[in-house]
Amino acid sequence: MADIVRVVHLVVDAVAVQEGSAGIVVEHLLAGWTELAPADRVTVLAPPAGPAFRVPAGVAVETLTAPLPGPAGRLWLRSVAVRRAARRLRADAVLSGVPASGLLGTRCPRGIILYDLRHELRPHQFSRATRLARRVSWGWSMASADGIFTISERTLGDLRRRHPRHAGKARAAVLGSDHALAWPPADPARPEEPPYALAFGHFANKNADAVIAGWAAFCRTDDRWHLRLVGMGAADRAAAEEQVARLGVADRVTLMPWLDDEAFARCFTGAGLVVFPSDFEGFGLPAAEASAARDPDGGVGRPGARGGHRRPRRDRPVGGRRRPRGGVRRGDRADAGAAGRRPPVRRGLHLAPHGRGRPRRPDLSAAAGPGQRGNR
């Protein structure tokens, strides 16, 4: 067994972390880390535009720049810049917030956060260029990393089946949704405002076209409820606009772009129903968020949710995740988190992120890792 050592300086590689799933994971990981180990030095590596998430007090930010514009510059940031920064900062360990970063290694233990393998399991949902890019960059990154931290047992199982050679260094970091407990209460319902359902349309696995078709059928039996589809890019929104017009439900469906965190929280807590017919999820955060943020009397948003729908079950989402809480180590972790102590560190990184909701002791009973965010 390797000697137990303590991580003193963690460098979080966030040069390729964008708003959305990766952003919420890294944000809450940092919050949990500073709560669990306030004496540790933590530095975030950010792209020229700065971090795509809130950085807690006490965490340093190093903004990296590339000598070249465009794709070549982005590749340089994910490889040469990360390696040089880790060496300059004398990092004890580096954690990459997405798989396709830290591609030249870091000369110190490095872990990566793996959200899912959807590009392998649902290849028809990705372009050939994207599949090729992921196969090369993710494959190399997983092979060279010291630790792979999946956001759910489901993703860990997929990794073990499809990449068994990496199974020995992979751990599931159980995620959750306690960040939703900190969302502001929904605005009080107004009699003149119809109740609405919330759905997501930013990726193919969310099946926005099926949601719209089902909603059109539902509208033939109901004249009150409206649907809000969030997270839609320009091309997806144009296709959805054509579909809702063809089905005659343009007055019952609102197509919304990506929302910032505050606007998304208001939209979510104000909904009376979450529609989530996804055919693939690494975790399925909206289901957990709906359960965490629901009104005890049966709506999604606590005080402001409109009733009239079945109360969501408290079943754990596929993957059984709770939102992460923070702590990193290098090897098998002890149950130090359960006792409120800082965990020891051994070879190979283990981490547990955390949500920004009600205070809750980090769950460090198993090697932990990332989550998901934004407009899901």
N, C-alpha and C positions, 0 to 999 in steps of 0.2 A: 504493500500500500504506500502511496506517496505521502510525503510529509504534509501535515496540515499547515497552510499558510493563510495569511489574511490579505484580502484585496485592499490596497491602499488607494490606488488610482484607477478608476474605471473610465474608459473612453467609449462613449456611445457613438457609433458611426451612423449619423443620420443624414448624410449628404444626399441619399436617394429616397429619403422618407418624405412622402407627400401627405396632404390632408386626406383623411379617410382611414382605412383600417390600420395602416402602419402608424399613422400619426397618433391615434388614440392609444395604441399599445405603448409606444415609446413615452408619450406624455405621462401616462399613469405608472409606468415602470419607474420613471425618474422620481415621481412623487412618492412612490412606495419606498424607493431606495433611500431617499433623503430622510424619510420618516424612520426607517428601520436602522440605518447606519449613518447618522448625521455627521460622524467624524470622517467618513470617507470623502475622498476627493473625486468628484465626478465632472467630466468634461464632455460636452456634446460637440461633435463635428458637424457643421452645417454648410449648406451650399451658399453661393453668393447672396441669394435672396434672404437668407436667414432660416431659422427653424420653421417648420410647417405646423408647429404645435407650441403650447405654452410651456415655458421652461421654469421650473420652481426656483425659488430663491436659494442661493448657495451653489447652484450648478453653473459652471463656467461654459461659455460658448466660444468655439473657435470657428470663424468663418473661413472656409477654404475657397480659393479662386483657381481657375484653370487658365493656362496660357493660350488656349485655343477656344474658339466658339463652337457651338453646335454639338453634334453627337460625339465628336472626338474629344471635346472638352469635358463632356459629361463622363465619358469613359475614363479620362485622366483623373477626374475627381474621385471616382469609385475605386481607383486602383493606386496610382502613384501618390496622389494627394493624401489618401488615408494612411498608406504605409509610412510616408514621411512624417505625417502629423503624429502618429502613434509613437514613432521613434523619438521625435522632438519632445513630446510631452512625457516620455518615459512611462508609458502606460503599463500597468500590471496586467491588464486584460482589456480586450476590445470586444464590444458587442455590436454587430451590424443589425440595424433595424429592419433590413430587407435582405433576402438572399443574394441579390446581384450587386454586392458592394464588398469592399475590402478584398478585391480580386487578386491583389498581389501579396496577400498575407500581411502580417503586422509584426512579426518577430516576437510575439508574445501570445499567450493563449487567446484564441478568438472564437466567439460563438456567433451564430446567426439565428434569427427568428424566422421560422417557416410557418406560413399561414395555411396554405393548402397546396395540393398538386392538381388543381382543376385543369390546367393546360394539358396534363397527361390523361386525366380521367374523362374530360369533356373536350377533346381536341377540336371538335367542330365549332366550339364557341370562341376560337382564337384564329387569327390569321396565321398563314404558314410562316411568315417572318417572325411573328411573336413566339410561336412554338420553337422555332430554331434558336432565337436569341435566348430564350429561357433554358432550353436544353443545354446550350453551351455554357452560359454564365452561371446558372443555378447548379449545374452538374459540377463545374469546377469549384464553385464556392463550397458546396456541401462536401466535396472530396477533401478540400484543404482545411476546412474548419475543425476546431477541436471539440466543438459541441454544437448540436442542432436542437433548438428549442421550439417545439410545435405548440400551437395554440389550443390544441385539443387532443384527446386520445384518438379521435377519428383520423386526424391528420397524421398522428404518429403511426397508426395502423397502416395507413396508405403508404407512408414512407417505408415502413418495414417490408411491406409486400412488394413494392416497386423498386426499392433500393436497399436490399437486405444488407449490403456491405457497409451501410452507414448506420445500421440499427444499433450497434453498440455504443455510439456516441450521441444518440438521440434521446431526448426526454420530453414528456408532455408538460407544459406549463398551463395549469388549469386556470381558465379565465372566468370572468363573471360579468356582472352588470351593476355593481354597487355605485358606479358613477351616476346612474340614472336616479338614485335616491337624492342626489344633490340638485337635480333639475328643478327649476322654479315651478310652483303649482300652475296648472292651466288657468287661463282667465275664466271667470265665471261664465257659464253658458248664457247666451242671450236668446230669448224666445224667437227672435226673428232670424237667427242663424241656424241653418240646417245642420244636423250632425254629419260628421264626415269620417271616412275610413282613410287610412294611410297605407300606401304601398311604395315599393322601391323599383326604380327602373334603370339603374346605371350599368348593370351587366346582364349578359344574356341569360345567366342562370336564374335571374329574378323573374323571368317570364312575364314581362310587362304586357306583351300582346295578349297572353292568356288572361291576365288580370282584367284588361279592358274588355275582352270578349265576355268574360264572366260577369263583369259589372253591367254590361249592356243587357244581359239576360236578367240580372237582378232588377234592373231599373223597370223592367216590364211588370214587376210585381210590387214595386215600391216607388213612391213619388217624393220621398224626403231626403234620403241619404245621398251624399256626394262623395266623390273619390278624389284624393290628392296623391299624385304620383311624383315623388321627389327624386332628385339626383340624376336628372336626365340631361344628357348632352344635347347639342344642337341637332345632330343628325337623328338621334333617337326620338327627340321631341317632334321633329318634322314627320317622322314615320307614324308616331303615335297620334299626332294631330289628324293625319289622313284617316287613320283607323277610327278614331272617335267620331269624326265627321261622317264617315261611311256608315257607322252603326247608329248614328242619330243620338249620341249621348254627349255631344260637345258641351251642353249646358250642365252636365252632371259630373264632368271630369275636369280637374285642374292639373295641368302639366307644369311641374315646377323644376327649376334648375337645381344645381348643387346649392345647399344652404350652409351658412356658417353654423358653428356649434350652437350659438344662442337661438338662432332662428329654427334650427332643427329641433332643439329641445322643446320650444314652444309648440311647434307643429306636432310633435310626437305626443306631448302630454295633453294637447287639446283634442286628440283623436278619440273616437269612441270605439274604434276597431282597427287592428293591424292586420293587413292582408299580406301573407308571406308565402306564396306557393313556389319557393325556390326549389330547383331540382338538385342543387349541390351547395353545401356549405362546409367550410372548414370548421366553423363553430355555429353560426346562426345567431348572431348577437341581437337582432331585433326581437326575437322571441323572448330572450332573457330580459331585455330592456322593457318589453311590454309587461312582463310579470313583475319586475321590480318597481316600475313607475305607475302601476295600475291603481285605480281607485279601489279601496277596500270594498266598496259596494258594487263593484263590477265595471269600471271603465278603464281606459288606459291612463289618462291623466287624472291625478288624484281628485282635486275638488272640481275641476272643470269638465270632466269627461261626460259625454252624453250617454245615457243608458240605452237599453233596448237590445243589447246583444248578450250573448252568453259570456259568462265570466270566464276569463282565461284560466286554464289549469296551471297549477304550480309545478308541473312536471319540469324536470331539468331539460334543457335543449339537447339536441344530439351533440355528443361530445362531452356532455356533463360539465360544462365549464362554469366557473365563477370568475368574476373579473379579478385580474391579477393584482398581486401586491408585491412589493419589491424586495429584493435580496439577491445577491449574486455570489456564486462560489465556483470553485473549480473541482468538482468531483462529486461523489455521493454526498448529499447534504444530510445533516443531522436534523432532528426535529427542533432545532433551536428556535424557529419562529413560533412554535406553539408555546414555548416558554417565555417568549418576548425577548430572547437573547439574539444577538447577532450571530448568524451562522458561520462556521468555519469555512475555509476555502481549500478545495483540493483541485487536482488537475482536471481540466475540462470544465467548461463553465456551466453553472446551473443558476437560473434566475427565476424570480417570481414577481411579476408586475402587480399593479394595484389600481383600483378605481378611486375616484375622488369623492366618493359618497361618504356615508357615515363612518366614523372611525371604527376600524375593524382590524384586529391583529392579522398581519400577513400570514397566509397559509403556506408554510414552507415544508410541509410534510412530504412533498414530492418535488422533484426537479421542476421548476416552473419557467414560464415564458410569457408571450405576448397576447394581444387582443385585436379589436377592430373598431373602426370609428367613422364619423362623418355621416354621410347619407347612405350608409350600409350597402 
